[in-house]
Amino acid sequence: MNVLKEACVGSFLEAKKAYELGADRIELCDNLGEGGTTPSFGTIKMAIDSLNIPIFPIIRPRGGNFIYFIYNEEEVKIMEEDIEICQSLGVDGIVIGALTPDNNIDEDIIKKLVNKAEGLSITFHMAFDFIENKKAALDRLVDIGIHRVLTKGGLKSAIHNLDTLKKLNQYAGDRITILAGGGITQYNYKEIANKTGIKEVHGTKIVGDLKA
């Protein structure tokens, strides 16, 4: 089974190294220690111009734990502007996510961002893991127009949630792609893919240690 390897990186140099090591797609971030924030537009442009694989910047105006993915009106406007600039730079896709205070999809915000990102491939990030009813959430994300969901299958790393990931992948079917992440490396991604049927995997070490 062919498995697409998405490298999560925190700089252009890491993106370049991931590309050289065989990554199939890049999630481009800044401030990975804060969970990832929108990278500079110079970084995005350099990655697009230099690397012959899809580049997906994260659209996130501030860092912090994923449980704080609750945004105000000004932050939503910032994200819309960032998406518009990313489109002008020629990105292939973006990574977004927003939750309500009770840890459900903030549909109003996500719909606004999806509308702004017309023509791009869109990933909903690991904020998904805080949602209790994941199958219902998948249904809503499909309806809104999200193309894939990055998930560990729960709050622990992916290797602890193989049964959940398998069931989510089966439930998603051809409607939306399940992108497995969370503790997945070049050494265990094949096992995880084989046991869950998932065809896309994500990680900071999915093709090797980018900081070495």
Secondary structure, DSSP 8 states (H G I E B T S, - for coil): ---EEEEEESSHHHHHHHHHTT-SEEEE-B-GGGT-B---HHHHHHHHHH-SS-EEEB--SS-S-GGG----HHHHHHHHHHHHHHHHHT-SEEEE--B-TTSSB-HHHHHHHHHHTTTSEEEE-GGGGG-S-HHHHHHHHHHHT--EEEE-SSSS-GGG-HHHHHHHHHHHTTTSEEEE-SS-BTTTHHHHHHHH---EEEETBSSS-TT-
